[in-house]
Amino acid sequence: MHTREQQLQAFGRLLDIMDELRSKCPWDQKQTFQSLRHLTIEETYELGDAILNNDLQEIKKELGDVLLHIVFYAKIGSETDAFDIADVAESISEKLIYRHPHIYGDVEVENEEDVKQNWEKLKLKEGKTSVLEGVPPSLPAMVKANRIQDKVAGVGFDWEKPEQVWEKVQEELNELNAEIEKGNTDNIEAEFGDVLFSLINYARFIKVNPENALERTNKKFINRFQHLETAAKKMDKSLHDMSLAEMDVFWNAAKKLYK
């Protein structure tokens, strides 16, 4: 691995390249916070995919893309004297020191849960009126639900045992089934949301990230289905022309390949 001096030199090189691109490249010159936003979101999702695939080379590449965006935003900020990359680094450094009094102060903690609870208490001391203020409204619903539950658990609003959460899942499933029998679409949607919320909560208790779990299943299904499509093409058949029994043969073969 590189020395700290080499790491700083590499980061300095990136800053120099950003300066040059911003002054000479027509595309880079036109970019704003707003124009880069959707690209940053895309890069973050690409990083997430690389992490799920455990592809270390791809993780390195995608981290570079995300880092570029951070440097880009800081460069734009510096052009109006609002902030620069040093301000960004100092700001997060100060926050980390303040929110880790068990490392940089005299607070004692026993475990990860103590750290999380202290973190939320300190955020409230910073002027936040709700522990849920740190949950971005634009997060995808599943990620948002997970963060909401994690946040409230940080101040002690939580179930005590996984068994209790699973009972809640069963309760919500029963309520969903009752509404399905009644046929009220609006109530069915509401109860279905409660089921998902409860399952996400249960996932937290059994140490499973629901977003990662669902994405793994998405990828598995895609691989299996594409195997089915490939098998059908080799037989010069269209899936529309195959019976469900025929498709099941290849689907079961795909299940052995993609688990």
NUFILO-617635 format. One record per residue: residue in three letters; x, y, z of N, C-alpha, C in turn. Coordinates in steps of 0.001 Angstrom, whole numbers, padded with zeros to 6 digits, always signed. Atoms other than C-alpha are relative to their C-alpha. Layout:
BEGIN
ALAXYZXYZXYZ ...
***
This chain:
BEGIN
MET+000831-001201+000000+000000+000000+000000+000872+001261+000000 HIS-000745-001254+000110+001009+003607-000512+000212+000649+001369 THR-000256-000761-001208+002524+005826+002148-000977+001177+000055 ARG+000872-001170-000113+000556+008799+003485+000448+001119-000943 GLU-000514-001021+000922+002837+011100+001471-000437-000290-001436 GLN+000427+000374+001349+002038+009177-001725-001507+000206-000177 GLN+001442-000198+000059-001672+009283-000918-000341+001479-000191 LEU+000243-001442+000115-001552+013047-000472+000425+000524-001371 GLN-000457-000403+001328+000430+013437-003699-001036-000377-001063 ALA+001004+000447+000954-002175+011418-005601-001251+000876+000072 PHE+001180-000857-000160-004994+013518-004139+000288+001400-000547 GLY-000388-001307+000538-003105+016713-004975-000020+000005-001521 ARG+000033+000116+001461-002720+015500-008564-001433+000106-000518 LEU+001405-000068+000408-006473+014995-008793-000530+001427+000091 LEU+000427-001395-000148-007064+018521-007499+000550+000863-001139 ASP-000609-000751+001102-004641+019903-010111-000713-000286-001320 ILE+000707+000367+001232-006384+017982-012905-001382+000657-000030 MET+001316-000627-000060-009748+019290-011723+000090+001488-000320 ASP-000208-001424+000300-008443+022857-011808+000155+000219-001506 GLU-000276-000147+001431-007202+022365-015368-001242-000280-000839 LEU+001220+000332+000751-010406+020714-016598-001031+001121+000116 ARG+000990-001061-000218-012534+023451-015086+000355+001265-000787 SER-000420-001212+000718-010479+026128-016838+000082-000195-001510 LYS-000245+000221+001427-010047+024461-020246-001049-000845-000717 CYS+000937+000921+000664-012711+021795-020930-001398+000615-000086 PRO+001333-000604+000155-015999+023141-022373-001082-000707+000810 TRP+001047+000728-000747-018058+020375-020766+000142+000250+001493 ASP-000220-000192-001435-016482+020697-017331-000324+001431+000426 GLN+000267-001396-000319-016812+024486-017460-001495+000263+000190 LYS+001441-000238-000029-020586+024235-017937-000697-000616+001212 GLN+000679+000750-001053-021286+021958-014975-000294+000850+001240 THR+000442-000664-001232-023144+023150-011878-000348-001073+001029 PHE+000467+000960-001006-024259+021542-008626-001194-000787-000540 GLN+001239+000611+000472-027618+020887-010252+000238-000989-001143 SER-000218+000865+001155-026275+019390-013481+000748-001275+000382 LEU-000783+001169-000426-023962+017011-011607-000798-000937+000907 ARG+000716+000767-001027-026555+015822-009088-000411-001386-000476 HIS+000500+001310+000449-028148+013030-011154+001149-000929-000375 LEU-001172+000815+000329-024719+011871-012322+000627-000574+001271 THR-000537+000469-001272-023552+011625-008720-000826-001167+000539 ILE+000885+001077-000458-026578+009500-007842+000282-001278-000786 GLU-000302+001170+000831-025815+007186-010780+001319-000648+000422 GLU-001306+000532-000394-022177+006844-009714-000091-000724+001345 THR+000163+000630-001307-023252+006011-006161-000651-001371-000137 TYR+000636+001295+000231-025527+003248-007413+000976-000982-000652 GLU-000991+000872+000644-022722+001895-009597+001005-000513+001031 LEU-000876+000437-001083-020481+001795-006533-000698-001076+000827 GLY+000758+000981-000753-023227-000041-004681-000042-001350-000696 ASP+000011+001251+000769-023432-002635-007469+001344-000717+000115 ALA-001338+000597-000082-019683-003178-007374+000231-000634+001363 ILE-000145+000542-001363-019818-003706-003610-000793-001297+000137 LEU+000809+001219-000056-022659-006225-003943+000661-001152-000750 ASN-000678+001024+000793-020639-008077-006579+001353-000387+000584 ASN-001308+000228-000638-017569-007970-004317+001134+000038-001022 ASP-001004-000183+001051-015561-006812-007337+000942+001124+000431 LEU-000888-000990-000592-012598-005060-005738+000553+000993-001018 GLN-000504-000914+001028-011219-003629-008980-001070+000995-000424 GLU+001104-000888+000379-014636-002233-009873-000321+000965+001143 ILE+000209-000890-001147-015045-000835-006345+001009+001141-000045 LYS-001035-001032+000101-011728+000996-006768-000349+001022-001072 LYS+000361-000879+001106-012882+002418-010106-001165+000910+000367 GLU+001187-000779-000322-016274+003514-008817+000251+000982+001143 LEU-000383-000944-001047-014767+005066-005705+000680+001219-000608 GLY-000644-001117+000699-012640+007165-008049-001023+000927-000622 ASP+001045-000818+000611-015753+008329-009879-000730+000843+001048 VAL+000674-000740-001070-017444+009293-006604+000912+001096+000541 LEU-000959-000989-000491-014285+011051-005405+000109+001171-000967 LEU-000039-001070+000998-014167+012996-008658-001149+000971+000205 HIS+001164-000859-000202-017655+014302-007996+000161+000870+001241 ILE-000223-000794-001215-016720+015394-004475+000957+001149-000290 VAL-000982-001028+000361-013695+017255-005834-000634+001043-000921 PHE+000665-000904+000952-015853+018735-008617-000900+000991+000745 TYR+000884-000883-000773-018444+020096-006169+000811+001013+000799 ALA-000834-000899-000794-015698+021540-003980+000620+001083-000876 LYS-000565-000977+000931-014122+023234-007005-001036+001057-000352 ILE+001069-000953+000322-017440+024822-007974-000251+000917+001195 GLY+000214-000814-001199-017898+025961-004378+001088+001041+000200 SER-001118-000927-000195-014467+027575-004343-000080+001201-000940 GLU+000063-001068+001002-015291+029676-007409-000872+001169+000441 THR+000801-001092-000558-017799+031711-005402+000422+000293+001448 ASP-000531-000165-001357-015696+031636-002221-000946-000536+001069 ALA+000921+000593-000971-018411+029536-000559+000737-001018+000867 PHE-000803+000997-000704-016092+026653+000374+000925-000661-001010 ASP-000868+000787+000879-013251+024552-001013+000214-001370+000623 ILE-000159+001382-000450-012023+020999-000533+000555-000059+001424 ALA-000523-000022-001372-010147+021961+002647-001131+000211+000993 ASP+001155-000219-000873-013377+023268+004167-000822-001275+000150 VAL+000757+001254-000025-015106+020018+003228+000672-001001+000936 ALA-000742+000964-000820-012379+017903+004832+000007+000414+001473 GLU-000024-000473-001387-012155+020082+007955-001367-000164+000655 SER+001352+000103-000538-015922+020058+008382-000316-001419+000454 ILE+000293+001384-000364-016226+016285+008360+000935-000470+001114 SER-000941+000380-001061-013123+015925+010540-000501+000484+001357 GLU+000506-000553-001251-014574+018221+013195-001246-000749+000459 LYS+001215+000736-000350-017901+016383+013047+000346-001359+000584 LEU-000386+001327-000472-016215+013001+013480+000598+000057+001409 ILE-000597-000142-001332-014203+014212+016462-001088+000283+001036 TYR+001065-000370-000941-017277+015757+018106-000915-001185+000299 ARG+000963+001093-000178-019437+012681+017553+000651-001307+000456 HIS-000687+001178-000546-016811+010239+018843+000683+000368+001314 PRO-000608-000388-001287-016298+011444+022416+000614-001192+000733 HIS-000594+001188-000611-015472+007848+023371+001411-000248-000534 ILE-001358+000087+000552-012341+008217+021207+000780+001269+000324 TYR-000687-001285-000162-011521+011929+021521-000402+000728+001283 GLY+000419-000606-001254-013097+012601+024923+000044-001018+001122 ASP-000034+000876-001179-013840+010952+028243-001248-000866+000141 VAL+001199+000832-000039-017101+009179+027384+000380-001467-000164 GLU-000272+001430+000081-017089+005415+027901-001171-000733-000635 VAL+001038+000809+000639-019006+002942+025753+000382-001472+000106 GLU-000243+001432-000106-019404-000812+025925-000113-000720-001333 ASN+000245+000701+001260-020590-001676+022423-000472+000959-001084 GLU+000432-000788+001160-021799-000504+019021-001284+000762+000279 GLU+001273-000659-000284-025289+000296+020336+000196+001263+000828 ASP-000302-001197-000788-023872+002722+022903+000507+001114-000899 VAL-000541-000992+000930-021985+004480+020111-001131+000646-000797 LYS+001115-000517+000809-025149+004816+017991-000907+000909+000820 GLN+000868-000823-000834-027191+006173+020890+000650+001336+000324 ASN-000715-001252-000249-024522+008738+021747-000015+000897-001227 TRP-000005-000735+001262-024383+009743+018080-001298+000785-000159 GLU+001297-000656+000171-028119+010518+017986-000214+001083+001050 LYS+000131-001016-001045-028017+012387+021302+000794+001250-000348 LEU-000842-001132+000375-025182+014569+020050-000607+000791-001144 LYS+000635-000686+001122-027067+015345+016846-001135+000887+000491 LEU+001079-000825-000556-030031+016578+018894+000564+001233+000704 LYS-000642-001139-000650-027653+018791+020875+000448+001046-001018 GLU-000454-000924+001045-026545+020321+017565-001142+000875-000512 GLY+001118-000847+000406-030009+021839+017168-001080-000698-000801 LYS+001023+000737+000727-031914+019137+015354-001177-000240+000935 THR+001196+000168-000822-035500+018869+016576-000538-001417-000038 SER+000469+001377+000118-036020+015263+015489+001148-000894-000439 VAL-001033+000942+000422-033807+012220+015156-000192-000413-001447 LEU+000284+000390+001380-035484+011667+011792+000364+001080-001011 GLU-000400-001064+000927-034190+014941+010314+001128-000444-000916 GLY-001131+000448+000806-031147+013075+009049-000366-000998-001073 VAL+000439+000931+001038-033247+010839+006777-000451+000800-001213 PRO+000361-000794+001178-033298+012418+003287-001369-000410-000570 PRO+001321+000321+000549-036874+012637+001890+000066-000722-001340 SER-000089+000560+001344-035650+011577-001567+000554-001418-000038 LEU-000503+001374-000012-034284+008197-000440-001054-000958-000565 PRO+000956+001035+000401-035857+005134-002083-000720-000540+001236 ALA+000850+000347-001138-038684+003850+000119+000601-001066+000905 MET-000550+001068-000839-036952+000663+001273+001194+000492+000808 VAL-001161-000543-000705-033720+002441+002150-000452+000962+001089 LYS+000517-000968-000973-035702+005184+003885-000579-000709+001222 ALA+000587+000746-001112-037644+002661+005988+001095-000555+000906 ASN-001110+000561-000772-034404+001022+007067+000688+001071+000831 ARG-000660-001093-000719-032846+004356+008018-000886+000544+001119 ILE+000932-000466-001031-035971+005464+009906+000074-000905+001222 GLN-000024+000960-001100-035947+002297+011988+001330+000027+000735 ASP-001330-000063-000604-032226+002539+012588+000136+001243+000871 LYS-000086-001265-000735-032556+006165+013697-000759-000066+001325 VAL+000803+000014-001234-035370+005612+016216+000542-001035+000984 ALA-000606+000997-000883-033633+002512+017547+001180+000607+000752 GLY-001153-000653-000609-030653+004759+018274-000329+000772+001260 VAL+000418-000698-001223-032691+006568+020949-000852-000918+000877 GLY+000662+000961-000861-034158+003384+022396-001411-000384-000369 PHE+001357+000353+000426-037469+003206+020502+000084-001225-000899 ASP-000263+001215+000757-037208-000404+019488-000584-001204+000723 TRP+000398+001261-000595-038321-003950+020051+001187-000564+000774 GLU-001070+000595-000798-036367-006049+022539+000551-001266-000634 LYS-000417+001294+000536-036282-009403+020723-000484-000178-001440 PRO+000426+000279+001374-036434-010606+017091-001361-000694-000059 GLU+001266+000726-000011-039351-012876+018041-001199+000954+000039 GLN+001073-000984-000087-041451-009815+018869-000260+000644-001360 VAL+000133-000627+001318-040771-008301+015466-000659-000978-000972 TRP+000594+000997+000886-041651-011545+013703-001501-000151+000284 GLU+001424+000024-000350-044971-011627+015598-000724+001184-000637 LYS+000580-001189+000634-045584-008117+014279-000163-000228-001498 VAL+000110+000326+001425-044881-009334+010740-001234-000860-000235 GLN+001157+000887+000132-047458-012094+011203-001301+000765+000188 GLU+001187-000827-000254-049959-009601+012606-000333+000850-001223 GLU+000233-000857+001180-049504-007288+009620-000454-000836-001205 LEU+000445+000887+001084-049871-010232+007195-001477-000350+000153 ASN+001406+000305-000251-053187-011140+008830-000894+001189-000342 GLU+000769-001204+000322-054380-007546+008498-000067+000224-001509 LEU-000004-000115+001459-053344-007533+004852-001006-000977-000616 ASN+000928+001000+000531-055254-010749+004170-001451+000402+000234 ALA+001364-000446-000306-058335-009298+005867-000446+001070-000988 GLU+000354-001069+000942-058250-006236+003591-000130-000537-001425 ILE+000111+000608+001329-057666-008403+000498-001379-000644-000156 GLU+001325+000624+000036-060850-010304+001364-001102+001043-000177 LYS+000991-001076+000125-062745-007009+001644+000071+000668-001373 GLY-000144-000548+001345-061323-005836-001694+000175+001500-000089 ASN-000212-001455+000018-060583-002241-000674+001445+000286-000420 THR-001337-000188+000563-057631-001258-002876+000876+000919+000832 ASP-000781-000961-000773-056538+001710-000791+000487-000627+001306 ASN-000395+000654-001251-056543-000287+002448+001003-001124-000236 ILE-000948+001071+000338-054736-003184+000750+001396+000577-000161 GLU-001300-000640+000195-051956-000843-000306+000611+000420+001330 ALA-000491-000446-001306-051695+000593+003207+000516-001168+000825 GLU-000413+001166-000780-051527-002829+004820+001226-000679-000614 PHE-001181+000569+000655-049040-004070+002224+001239+000790+000404 GLY-001110-000839-000460-046823-001128+003167+000409-000343+001420 ASP-000306+000379-001387-047104-002131+006828+000760-001325+000055 VAL-000706+001288+000054-046025-005682+005949+001459+000218-000381 LEU-001373-000267+000436-042967-004398+004093+000806+000684+001101 PHE-000689-000729-001062-042091-002005+006905+000401-000941+001128 SER-000283+000955-001066-042312-004836+009435+001099-000978-000402 LEU-001041+000911+000482-040199-007155+007295+001365+000675-000001 ILE-001254-000751-000005-037550-004462+006924+000519+000127+001428 ASN-000389-000076-001404-037563-004061+010683+000556-001331+000486 TYR-000471+001330-000388-037164-007816+011141+001385-000268-000591 ALA-001306+000170+000638-034271-007785+008682+001096+000642+000840 ARG-000989-000686-000842-032492-005317+010923+000363-000848+001212 PHE-000241+000813-001193-032886-007655+013894+000811-001260-000297 ILE-000768+001204+000336-031424-010624+012048+001264+000360-000787 LYS-001255-000498+000580-028538-008464+010747+000059-000182-001519 VAL+000057+000058+001465-029646-008437+007098-000363+001379-000521 ASN+000362-001252+000653-029611-005311+004942-001048-000315-001060 PRO+001074+000377+000922-032969-005515+003120+000235+000443-001438 GLU-000294-000484+001351-031815-003448+000151+000975-000943-000694 ASN-000968+000933+000564-028810-005697-000392-000627-001360-000278 ALA+000632+001307+000154-030903-008812+000104-000898-000036-001229 LEU+000904-000038+001151-033510-007761-002450+000775+000121-001304 GLU-000789-000153+001223-030879-006694-004969+000694-001309-000369 ARG-000583+001320+000280-029163-010077-004626-001032-000898-000681 THR+001070+000802+000606-032496-011720-005418-000314+000490-001405 ASN+000222-000552+001351-033015-009362-008370+001031-000545-000982 LYS-001080+000469+000877-029641-010314-009811-000124-001496-000272 LYS+000161+001446+000154-030283-014011-009197-001124-000321-000988 PHE+001124+000245+000902-033648-013843-010955+000369+000349-001440 ILE-000413-000416+001348-032163-011957-013916+000881-001068-000629 ASN-000895+001030+000534-029413-014555-014328-000763-001264-000388 ARG+000772+001210+000280-031875-017427-014138-000904+000185-001217 PHE+000916-000234+001114-034326-015857-016548+000753+000107-001323 GLN-000799-000110+001223-031614-014982-019053+000541-001361-000424 HIS-000384+001377+000330-030434-018605-018859-001156-000679-000723 LEU+001200+000556+000637-033996-019613-019738-000153+000528-001422 GLU+000107-000590+001341-034037-017187-022672+001038-000598-000951 THR-001077+000569+000831-030692-018515-023952-000333-001427-000404 ALA+000364+001391+000296-031909-022107-023713-001095-000058-001050 ALA+001093-000022+000974-035044-021233-025648+000523+000342-001394 LYS-000564-000386+001292-033030-019556-028415+000753-001157-000639 LYS-000740+001146+000533-030829-022634-028765-000940-001035-000617 MET+001008+000921+000543-034011-024611-029441-000834+000648-001095 ASP+000758-000780+000998-035193-021940-031910-001453+000178+000430 LYS+001345-000201-000513-038183-021324-029683-000117+001372+000649 SER+000311-001226-000724-039821-018212-028345-000620-000396+001334 LEU+000603+000301-001299-040774-018140-024692-001524-000021-000095 HIS+001459-000047+000169-044283-017278-025848-000537-001342-000502 ASP+000447+001270+000581-044438-020639-027637+000252-001196+000920 MET-000322+001097-000908-043181-022698-024701-001048-000107+001103 SER+000921+000197-001114-045420-024222-022072+000739+000297+001303 LEU-000615-000261-001297-044834-023445-018418+000833-001194+000444 ALA-000744+001207-000363-043716-027056-017935+001355-000031-000698 GLU-001263-000031+000738-041067-026656-020654+000956+001031+000604 MET-000835-001046-000585-039825-023427-019129+000530-000420+001363 ASP-000423+000433-001333-039681-025025-015689+001237-000894-000055 VAL-001168+000882+000139-037149-027572-016942+001276+000836-000008 PHE-001184-000850+000104-034683-024828-017863+000148+000892+001235 TRP-000051-000826-001207-035618-022732-014837+000653-000781+001146 ASN-000598+000825-001060-034739-025602-012498+001491-000228-000245 ALA-001426+000129+000330-031443-026047-014335+000730+001294+000369 ALA-000599-001301-000319-030775-022332-013916+000154+000185+001513 LYS-000062-000127-001458-031489-022556-010181+001241-000678+000565 LYS-001199+000681-000453-028596-024977-009831+001264+000805-000322 LEU-001145-000799+000414-026291-022571-011652+000099+001310+000773 TYR+000036-001304-000656-027392-019350-009937-000753-000108+001310 LYS+000610+000161-001309-028018-019659-006216+000144+001263+000840 
***
